[in-house]
């Protein structure tokens, strides 16, 4: 699935720096998700309901492939080092040592 997400107001609780007016597009088979600190925090919290009222975001998914425009690819706001948000966070949890079945 391809995922398009936007931030309407406030802050996004799963990635530092994703601000109101921002948007992200993750094409099919593109890795994405919460940043490292958010993943670590959520992985170690007690499992209980939590109310988040500090922002409003939207997301839609489609099986269609969406294409970025030339303007988007050349934008100074393009996050060229996006993958670095996971540096070192998941190595100890997803290191291939656990076999699912």
PyMOL commands that place a pseudoatom at each C-alpha (Angstrom):
pseudoatom trace, name=CA, resn=UNK, resi=1, chain=A, elem=C, hetatm=0, pos=[0.000, 0.000, 0.000]
pseudoatom trace, name=CA, resn=UNK, resi=2, chain=A, elem=C, hetatm=0, pos=[1.024, 3.582, -0.605]
pseudoatom trace, name=CA, resn=UNK, resi=3, chain=A, elem=C, hetatm=0, pos=[0.485, 5.918, 2.336]
pseudoatom trace, name=CA, resn=UNK, resi=4, chain=A, elem=C, hetatm=0, pos=[0.026, 9.696, 2.263]
pseudoatom trace, name=CA, resn=UNK, resi=5, chain=A, elem=C, hetatm=0, pos=[-0.057, 11.537, 5.545]
pseudoatom trace, name=CA, resn=UNK, resi=6, chain=A, elem=C, hetatm=0, pos=[-0.404, 15.169, 6.543]
pseudoatom trace, name=CA, resn=UNK, resi=7, chain=A, elem=C, hetatm=0, pos=[-0.290, 17.178, 9.748]
pseudoatom trace, name=CA, resn=UNK, resi=8, chain=A, elem=C, hetatm=0, pos=[-3.127, 19.666, 10.202]
pseudoatom trace, name=CA, resn=UNK, resi=9, chain=A, elem=C, hetatm=0, pos=[-2.182, 21.228, 13.557]
pseudoatom trace, name=CA, resn=UNK, resi=10, chain=A, elem=C, hetatm=0, pos=[-0.156, 20.553, 16.663]
pseudoatom trace, name=CA, resn=UNK, resi=11, chain=A, elem=C, hetatm=0, pos=[2.560, 17.949, 16.864]
pseudoatom trace, name=CA, resn=UNK, resi=12, chain=A, elem=C, hetatm=0, pos=[2.812, 14.392, 15.619]
pseudoatom trace, name=CA, resn=UNK, resi=13, chain=A, elem=C, hetatm=0, pos=[3.515, 11.901, 18.371]
pseudoatom trace, name=CA, resn=UNK, resi=14, chain=A, elem=C, hetatm=0, pos=[5.472, 9.379, 16.271]
pseudoatom trace, name=CA, resn=UNK, resi=15, chain=A, elem=C, hetatm=0, pos=[8.169, 11.463, 14.582]
pseudoatom trace, name=CA, resn=UNK, resi=16, chain=A, elem=C, hetatm=0, pos=[10.093, 14.494, 15.773]
pseudoatom trace, name=CA, resn=UNK, resi=17, chain=A, elem=C, hetatm=0, pos=[10.027, 17.409, 13.353]
pseudoatom trace, name=CA, resn=UNK, resi=18, chain=A, elem=C, hetatm=0, pos=[6.816, 16.467, 11.509]
pseudoatom trace, name=CA, resn=UNK, resi=19, chain=A, elem=C, hetatm=0, pos=[5.009, 19.794, 11.803]
pseudoatom trace, name=CA, resn=UNK, resi=20, chain=A, elem=C, hetatm=0, pos=[1.669, 21.331, 10.876]
pseudoatom trace, name=CA, resn=UNK, resi=21, chain=A, elem=C, hetatm=0, pos=[1.481, 21.865, 7.130]
pseudoatom trace, name=CA, resn=UNK, resi=22, chain=A, elem=C, hetatm=0, pos=[3.880, 18.980, 6.498]
pseudoatom trace, name=CA, resn=UNK, resi=23, chain=A, elem=C, hetatm=0, pos=[3.112, 15.856, 4.528]
pseudoatom trace, name=CA, resn=UNK, resi=24, chain=A, elem=C, hetatm=0, pos=[4.795, 12.553, 3.796]
pseudoatom trace, name=CA, resn=UNK, resi=25, chain=A, elem=C, hetatm=0, pos=[4.412, 10.015, 1.035]
pseudoatom trace, name=CA, resn=UNK, resi=26, chain=A, elem=C, hetatm=0, pos=[5.555, 6.425, 1.428]
pseudoatom trace, name=CA, resn=UNK, resi=27, chain=A, elem=C, hetatm=0, pos=[5.215, 4.399, -1.726]
pseudoatom trace, name=CA, resn=UNK, resi=28, chain=A, elem=C, hetatm=0, pos=[4.540, 0.688, -1.713]
pseudoatom trace, name=CA, resn=UNK, resi=29, chain=A, elem=C, hetatm=0, pos=[7.381, -1.306, -0.114]
pseudoatom trace, name=CA, resn=UNK, resi=30, chain=A, elem=C, hetatm=0, pos=[9.036, 1.824, 1.344]
pseudoatom trace, name=CA, resn=UNK, resi=31, chain=A, elem=C, hetatm=0, pos=[10.064, 1.496, 4.995]
pseudoatom trace, name=CA, resn=UNK, resi=32, chain=A, elem=C, hetatm=0, pos=[8.361, 3.961, 7.306]
pseudoatom trace, name=CA, resn=UNK, resi=33, chain=A, elem=C, hetatm=0, pos=[6.992, 4.295, 10.797]
pseudoatom trace, name=CA, resn=UNK, resi=34, chain=A, elem=C, hetatm=0, pos=[7.716, 6.036, 14.084]
pseudoatom trace, name=CA, resn=UNK, resi=35, chain=A, elem=C, hetatm=0, pos=[11.226, 7.342, 14.711]
pseudoatom trace, name=CA, resn=UNK, resi=36, chain=A, elem=C, hetatm=0, pos=[13.676, 5.546, 17.007]
pseudoatom trace, name=CA, resn=UNK, resi=37, chain=A, elem=C, hetatm=0, pos=[12.926, 7.364, 20.270]
pseudoatom trace, name=CA, resn=UNK, resi=38, chain=A, elem=C, hetatm=0, pos=[9.159, 6.959, 19.783]
pseudoatom trace, name=CA, resn=UNK, resi=39, chain=A, elem=C, hetatm=0, pos=[9.574, 3.248, 19.002]
pseudoatom trace, name=CA, resn=UNK, resi=40, chain=A, elem=C, hetatm=0, pos=[11.709, 2.714, 22.123]
pseudoatom trace, name=CA, resn=UNK, resi=41, chain=A, elem=C, hetatm=0, pos=[9.262, 4.623, 24.341]
pseudoatom trace, name=CA, resn=UNK, resi=42, chain=A, elem=C, hetatm=0, pos=[6.247, 2.706, 23.030]
pseudoatom trace, name=CA, resn=UNK, resi=43, chain=A, elem=C, hetatm=0, pos=[8.073, -0.622, 23.307]
pseudoatom trace, name=CA, resn=UNK, resi=44, chain=A, elem=C, hetatm=0, pos=[8.708, -0.087, 27.001]
pseudoatom trace, name=CA, resn=UNK, resi=45, chain=A, elem=C, hetatm=0, pos=[5.455, 1.525, 28.179]
pseudoatom trace, name=CA, resn=UNK, resi=46, chain=A, elem=C, hetatm=0, pos=[2.707, -0.226, 30.056]
pseudoatom trace, name=CA, resn=UNK, resi=47, chain=A, elem=C, hetatm=0, pos=[-0.012, -1.379, 27.669]
pseudoatom trace, name=CA, resn=UNK, resi=48, chain=A, elem=C, hetatm=0, pos=[-2.940, 0.862, 28.530]
pseudoatom trace, name=CA, resn=UNK, resi=49, chain=A, elem=C, hetatm=0, pos=[-5.070, 3.419, 26.681]
pseudoatom trace, name=CA, resn=UNK, resi=50, chain=A, elem=C, hetatm=0, pos=[-3.454, 6.821, 26.237]
pseudoatom trace, name=CA, resn=UNK, resi=51, chain=A, elem=C, hetatm=0, pos=[-5.283, 9.950, 25.142]
pseudoatom trace, name=CA, resn=UNK, resi=52, chain=A, elem=C, hetatm=0, pos=[-3.355, 12.097, 22.662]
pseudoatom trace, name=CA, resn=UNK, resi=53, chain=A, elem=C, hetatm=0, pos=[-4.859, 15.516, 22.073]
pseudoatom trace, name=CA, resn=UNK, resi=54, chain=A, elem=C, hetatm=0, pos=[-1.818, 17.572, 21.072]
pseudoatom trace, name=CA, resn=UNK, resi=55, chain=A, elem=C, hetatm=0, pos=[-2.448, 17.508, 17.326]
pseudoatom trace, name=CA, resn=UNK, resi=56, chain=A, elem=C, hetatm=0, pos=[-4.495, 16.353, 14.379]
pseudoatom trace, name=CA, resn=UNK, resi=57, chain=A, elem=C, hetatm=0, pos=[-3.092, 14.366, 11.469]
pseudoatom trace, name=CA, resn=UNK, resi=58, chain=A, elem=C, hetatm=0, pos=[-4.686, 12.481, 8.594]
pseudoatom trace, name=CA, resn=UNK, resi=59, chain=A, elem=C, hetatm=0, pos=[-3.622, 9.478, 6.567]
pseudoatom trace, name=CA, resn=UNK, resi=60, chain=A, elem=C, hetatm=0, pos=[-4.933, 7.664, 3.550]
pseudoatom trace, name=CA, resn=UNK, resi=61, chain=A, elem=C, hetatm=0, pos=[-3.743, 4.529, 1.874]
pseudoatom trace, name=CA, resn=UNK, resi=62, chain=A, elem=C, hetatm=0, pos=[-4.172, 3.351, -1.662]
pseudoatom trace, name=CA, resn=UNK, resi=63, chain=A, elem=C, hetatm=0, pos=[-3.046, 0.391, -3.713]
pseudoatom trace, name=CA, resn=UNK, resi=64, chain=A, elem=C, hetatm=0, pos=[-2.174, 2.845, -6.482]
pseudoatom trace, name=CA, resn=UNK, resi=65, chain=A, elem=C, hetatm=0, pos=[1.379, 4.044, -6.989]
pseudoatom trace, name=CA, resn=UNK, resi=66, chain=A, elem=C, hetatm=0, pos=[1.589, 7.803, -6.454]
pseudoatom trace, name=CA, resn=UNK, resi=67, chain=A, elem=C, hetatm=0, pos=[4.330, 9.784, -8.165]
pseudoatom trace, name=CA, resn=UNK, resi=68, chain=A, elem=C, hetatm=0, pos=[6.117, 12.820, -6.793]
pseudoatom trace, name=CA, resn=UNK, resi=69, chain=A, elem=C, hetatm=0, pos=[6.284, 15.905, -8.948]
pseudoatom trace, name=CA, resn=UNK, resi=70, chain=A, elem=C, hetatm=0, pos=[9.601, 17.386, -10.029]
pseudoatom trace, name=CA, resn=UNK, resi=71, chain=A, elem=C, hetatm=0, pos=[8.883, 20.330, -7.704]
pseudoatom trace, name=CA, resn=UNK, resi=72, chain=A, elem=C, hetatm=0, pos=[8.506, 18.015, -4.713]
pseudoatom trace, name=CA, resn=UNK, resi=73, chain=A, elem=C, hetatm=0, pos=[11.722, 16.158, -5.515]
pseudoatom trace, name=CA, resn=UNK, resi=74, chain=A, elem=C, hetatm=0, pos=[13.627, 19.462, -5.785]
pseudoatom trace, name=CA, resn=UNK, resi=75, chain=A, elem=C, hetatm=0, pos=[12.026, 21.079, -2.724]
pseudoatom trace, name=CA, resn=UNK, resi=76, chain=A, elem=C, hetatm=0, pos=[14.397, 22.367, -0.032]
pseudoatom trace, name=CA, resn=UNK, resi=77, chain=A, elem=C, hetatm=0, pos=[12.039, 20.773, 2.519]
pseudoatom trace, name=CA, resn=UNK, resi=78, chain=A, elem=C, hetatm=0, pos=[12.673, 17.273, 1.131]
pseudoatom trace, name=CA, resn=UNK, resi=79, chain=A, elem=C, hetatm=0, pos=[14.036, 15.153, 3.982]
pseudoatom trace, name=CA, resn=UNK, resi=80, chain=A, elem=C, hetatm=0, pos=[17.021, 13.567, 2.258]
pseudoatom trace, name=CA, resn=UNK, resi=81, chain=A, elem=C, hetatm=0, pos=[18.266, 11.707, 5.348]
pseudoatom trace, name=CA, resn=UNK, resi=82, chain=A, elem=C, hetatm=0, pos=[14.894, 10.243, 6.350]
pseudoatom trace, name=CA, resn=UNK, resi=83, chain=A, elem=C, hetatm=0, pos=[16.282, 6.759, 7.041]
pseudoatom trace, name=CA, resn=UNK, resi=84, chain=A, elem=C, hetatm=0, pos=[18.569, 8.122, 9.766]
pseudoatom trace, name=CA, resn=UNK, resi=85, chain=A, elem=C, hetatm=0, pos=[15.591, 8.490, 12.128]
pseudoatom trace, name=CA, resn=UNK, resi=86, chain=A, elem=C, hetatm=0, pos=[15.950, 4.745, 12.840]
pseudoatom trace, name=CA, resn=UNK, resi=87, chain=A, elem=C, hetatm=0, pos=[19.740, 4.604, 13.205]
pseudoatom trace, name=CA, resn=UNK, resi=88, chain=A, elem=C, hetatm=0, pos=[20.563, 2.212, 16.019]
pseudoatom trace, name=CA, resn=UNK, resi=89, chain=A, elem=C, hetatm=0, pos=[17.031, 2.008, 17.409]
pseudoatom trace, name=CA, resn=UNK, resi=90, chain=A, elem=C, hetatm=0, pos=[15.837, -1.322, 16.127]
pseudoatom trace, name=CA, resn=UNK, resi=91, chain=A, elem=C, hetatm=0, pos=[19.040, -3.338, 15.822]
pseudoatom trace, name=CA, resn=UNK, resi=92, chain=A, elem=C, hetatm=0, pos=[18.626, -5.061, 19.175]
pseudoatom trace, name=CA, resn=UNK, resi=93, chain=A, elem=C, hetatm=0, pos=[14.945, -5.867, 18.585]
pseudoatom trace, name=CA, resn=UNK, resi=94, chain=A, elem=C, hetatm=0, pos=[15.010, -6.835, 14.898]
pseudoatom trace, name=CA, resn=UNK, resi=95, chain=A, elem=C, hetatm=0, pos=[18.329, -8.513, 14.401]
pseudoatom trace, name=CA, resn=UNK, resi=96, chain=A, elem=C, hetatm=0, pos=[17.103, -11.699, 12.723]
pseudoatom trace, name=CA, resn=UNK, resi=97, chain=A, elem=C, hetatm=0, pos=[17.729, -13.893, 15.765]
pseudoatom trace, name=CA, resn=UNK, resi=98, chain=A, elem=C, hetatm=0, pos=[14.041, -14.648, 16.395]
pseudoatom trace, name=CA, resn=UNK, resi=99, chain=A, elem=C, hetatm=0, pos=[12.460, -17.057, 13.954]
pseudoatom trace, name=CA, resn=UNK, resi=100, chain=A, elem=C, hetatm=0, pos=[8.672, -16.489, 13.619]
pseudoatom trace, name=CA, resn=UNK, resi=101, chain=A, elem=C, hetatm=0, pos=[7.557, -20.088, 13.135]
for i in range(1, 101): cmd.bond("trace and resi %d" % i, "trace and resi %d" % (i + 1))
show_as sticks, trace
zoom trace
